[in-house]
Amino acid sequence: MTSPNLRKVILRLANLQGANLWYADLTGAYLNTANLRDADLWGAILVGANLSRADLHLAGLYLANLRGAKLEEAYFCNTTMPDGSINNRDC
């Protein structure tokens, strides 16, 4: 199975609720204000991605690479972080 190549894709305001984005390459993607509620981003590459104001409620980011990602005002509630911890900052 190949991983989706979504490098630099513009998904601003996109509704990706419940999407399966396992191992997707989202390097430099624009996901600001996107609905990623309950999305599965297991192992996704989000290097330099813009996730500012994205809804990450119940999202799974386990093993995701968030190096240099912009997370300003992103919404975290019951969000599984890359290290497996749960982020409930905004619940």
FIMITOR-802935 format. One line per field, with one value per residue: residue number from 0; chain; x, y, z of N, C-alpha, C in turn. Coordinates in nm, 2 decimals, decimal comma. Layout:
lumpa = c(NUM	...)
roza = c(A	...)
n.X = c(X	...)
n.Y = c(Y	...)
n.Z = c(Z	...)
ca.X = c(X	...)
ca.Y = c(Y	...)
ca.Z = c(Z	...)
c.X = c(X	...)
c.Y = c(Y	...)
c.Z = c(Z	...)
end
This chain:
lumpa = c(0	1	2	3	4	5	6	7	8	9	10	11	12	13	14	15	16	17	18	19	20	21	22	23	24	25	26	27	28	29	30	31	32	33	34	35	36	37	38	39	40	41	42	43	44	45	46	47	48	49	50	51	52	53	54	55	56	57	58	59	60	61	62	63	64	65	66	67	68	69	70	71	72	73	74	75	76	77	78	79	80	81	82	83	84	85	86	87	88	89	90)
roza = c(A	A	A	A	A	A	A	A	A	A	A	A	A	A	A	A	A	A	A	A	A	A	A	A	A	A	A	A	A	A	A	A	A	A	A	A	A	A	A	A	A	A	A	A	A	A	A	A	A	A	A	A	A	A	A	A	A	A	A	A	A	A	A	A	A	A	A	A	A	A	A	A	A	A	A	A	A	A	A	A	A	A	A	A	A	A	A	A	A	A	A)
n.X = c(0,08	0,06	0,16	-0,04	0,05	0,04	0,17	0,22	-0,05	-0,35	-0,58	-0,74	-0,99	-1,11	-1,33	-1,24	-1,32	-1,30	-1,14	-0,91	-0,58	-0,34	0,00	0,02	0,18	0,20	0,37	0,44	0,17	-0,14	-0,35	-0,49	-0,75	-0,89	-1,13	-1,04	-1,14	-1,16	-1,00	-0,76	-0,43	-0,21	0,12	0,16	0,33	0,38	0,55	0,64	0,38	0,08	-0,13	-0,28	-0,54	-0,68	-0,92	-0,86	-0,99	-1,03	-0,85	-0,60	-0,27	-0,06	0,27	0,31	0,49	0,56	0,74	0,83	0,57	0,29	0,10	-0,06	-0,33	-0,46	-0,71	-0,72	-0,85	-0,88	-0,69	-0,47	-0,13	0,19	0,37	0,21	0,08	-0,21	-0,37	-0,55	-0,59	-0,79	-1,04)
n.Y = c(-0,12	0,22	0,53	0,82	1,11	1,42	1,65	2,00	2,05	2,24	2,26	2,43	2,51	2,27	1,98	1,72	1,53	1,23	1,12	0,88	0,91	0,76	0,75	0,95	1,19	1,50	1,71	2,05	2,12	2,30	2,32	2,48	2,59	2,36	2,09	1,83	1,65	1,36	1,24	1,01	1,03	0,87	0,81	1,01	1,25	1,56	1,77	2,10	2,18	2,37	2,39	2,57	2,68	2,45	2,18	1,94	1,76	1,45	1,34	1,13	1,13	0,97	0,87	1,06	1,30	1,61	1,81	2,14	2,22	2,44	2,51	2,70	2,80	2,57	2,32	2,10	1,82	1,53	1,43	1,22	1,23	1,24	1,09	0,92	1,02	1,18	1,47	1,71	1,98	2,17	2,09)
n.Z = c(0,00	-0,09	0,04	0,07	-0,12	-0,03	-0,04	0,03	-0,03	-0,04	0,20	0,34	0,56	0,51	0,54	0,70	0,87	1,05	0,86	0,71	0,72	0,73	0,74	0,55	0,34	0,43	0,41	0,45	0,40	0,39	0,63	0,79	1,00	0,93	0,96	1,14	1,31	1,49	1,30	1,15	1,17	1,19	1,20	1,00	0,79	0,88	0,85	0,88	0,82	0,81	1,07	1,21	1,41	1,35	1,40	1,61	1,77	1,92	1,73	1,59	1,63	1,65	1,63	1,43	1,24	1,35	1,32	1,30	1,24	1,23	1,50	1,62	1,81	1,75	1,81	2,08	2,21	2,38	2,21	2,05	2,08	1,91	2,07	2,20	2,42	2,57	2,47	2,63	2,63	2,55	2,63)
ca.X = c(0,00	0,14	0,11	-0,09	0,14	-0,04	0,27	0,18	-0,19	-0,42	-0,70	-0,79	-1,14	-1,16	-1,39	-1,17	-1,37	-1,30	-1,05	-0,80	-0,46	-0,23	0,13	0,01	0,29	0,14	0,47	0,41	0,03	-0,21	-0,46	-0,54	-0,89	-0,96	-1,19	-0,97	-1,20	-1,16	-0,92	-0,65	-0,31	-0,11	0,25	0,16	0,44	0,33	0,67	0,61	0,24	0,01	-0,25	-0,33	-0,69	-0,75	-0,99	-0,80	-1,06	-1,03	-0,76	-0,49	-0,14	0,04	0,39	0,32	0,61	0,51	0,85	0,81	0,43	0,23	-0,02	-0,12	-0,47	-0,53	-0,80	-0,68	-0,93	-0,87	-0,61	-0,35	-0,01	0,29	0,43	0,10	0,01	-0,34	-0,37	-0,68	-0,58	-0,90	-1,16)
ca.Y = c(0,00	0,34	0,64	0,94	1,22	1,54	1,76	2,13	2,06	2,34	2,21	2,52	2,50	2,14	1,89	1,59	1,46	1,09	1,07	0,79	0,96	0,69	0,77	1,05	1,29	1,63	1,81	2,18	2,13	2,41	2,26	2,58	2,59	2,24	2,00	1,70	1,59	1,21	1,19	0,92	1,07	0,78	0,81	1,11	1,34	1,69	1,86	2,24	2,19	2,48	2,34	2,67	2,68	2,32	2,11	1,81	1,69	1,30	1,31	1,04	1,18	0,87	0,86	1,16	1,39	1,75	1,90	2,27	2,24	2,55	2,46	2,81	2,80	2,44	2,27	1,97	1,76	1,38	1,41	1,13	1,30	1,15	1,00	0,84	1,09	1,24	1,62	1,76	2,12	2,26	2,02)
ca.Z = c(0,00	-0,09	0,13	-0,01	-0,13	-0,03	-0,01	0,00	-0,06	0,03	0,25	0,44	0,59	0,46	0,63	0,69	0,99	1,04	0,75	0,73	0,66	0,78	0,67	0,44	0,34	0,43	0,43	0,40	0,37	0,45	0,70	0,89	1,02	0,88	1,06	1,15	1,42	1,48	1,18	1,19	1,11	1,24	1,12	0,89	0,79	0,88	0,86	0,82	0,78	0,89	1,14	1,30	1,43	1,31	1,50	1,63	1,87	1,90	1,62	1,63	1,57	1,70	1,55	1,33	1,25	1,35	1,32	1,23	1,21	1,30	1,58	1,70	1,83	1,72	1,92	2,12	2,32	2,37	2,09	2,08	2,03	1,85	2,17	2,26	2,53	2,53	2,49	2,66	2,66	2,52	2,66)
c.X = c(0,09	0,07	0,07	0,02	0,05	0,05	0,21	0,03	-0,26	-0,56	-0,76	-0,94	-1,20	-1,23	-1,33	-1,21	-1,37	-1,21	-0,94	-0,68	-0,34	-0,11	0,12	0,13	0,22	0,24	0,43	0,26	-0,04	-0,35	-0,52	-0,69	-0,97	-1,02	-1,13	-1,02	-1,21	-1,09	-0,80	-0,53	-0,19	0,01	0,25	0,28	0,38	0,44	0,63	0,47	0,17	-0,13	-0,31	-0,48	-0,76	-0,81	-0,94	-0,86	-1,07	-0,94	-0,65	-0,37	-0,03	0,15	0,40	0,44	0,56	0,62	0,83	0,67	0,38	0,10	-0,08	-0,27	-0,54	-0,60	-0,77	-0,78	-0,94	-0,80	-0,49	-0,23	0,09	0,35	0,33	0,03	-0,12	-0,34	-0,52	-0,68	-0,70	-1,04	-1,24)
c.Y = c(0,12	0,45	0,76	1,05	1,35	1,66	1,90	2,15	2,17	2,29	2,30	2,51	2,36	2,06	1,75	1,50	1,31	1,03	0,98	0,85	0,90	0,71	0,87	1,15	1,42	1,74	1,94	2,21	2,24	2,35	2,36	2,59	2,47	2,16	1,86	1,62	1,44	1,16	1,11	0,96	0,99	0,77	0,91	1,20	1,48	1,80	2,00	2,26	2,30	2,42	2,44	2,67	2,55	2,25	1,97	1,73	1,54	1,26	1,22	1,08	1,09	0,85	0,96	1,25	1,53	1,85	2,03	2,30	2,36	2,50	2,57	2,80	2,67	2,39	2,13	1,93	1,61	1,35	1,32	1,20	1,20	1,05	0,91	0,90	1,15	1,39	1,66	1,91	2,20	2,19	2,11)
c.Z = c(0,00	-0,01	0,04	-0,01	-0,14	0,01	-0,06	-0,05	0,02	0,07	0,36	0,44	0,54	0,57	0,61	0,82	0,96	0,93	0,79	0,65	0,71	0,69	0,56	0,46	0,32	0,45	0,37	0,36	0,45	0,50	0,80	0,88	0,96	1,00	1,05	1,27	1,40	1,36	1,23	1,11	1,16	1,15	1,01	0,91	0,77	0,90	0,80	0,78	0,87	0,94	1,23	1,29	1,38	1,43	1,51	1,74	1,83	1,79	1,68	1,55	1,61	1,59	1,43	1,35	1,24	1,35	1,24	1,20	1,29	1,37	1,66	1,69	1,78	1,84	1,95	2,23	2,29	2,24	2,13	2,01	1,98	1,94	2,24	2,37	2,47	2,57	2,51	2,69	2,64	2,55	2,76)
end
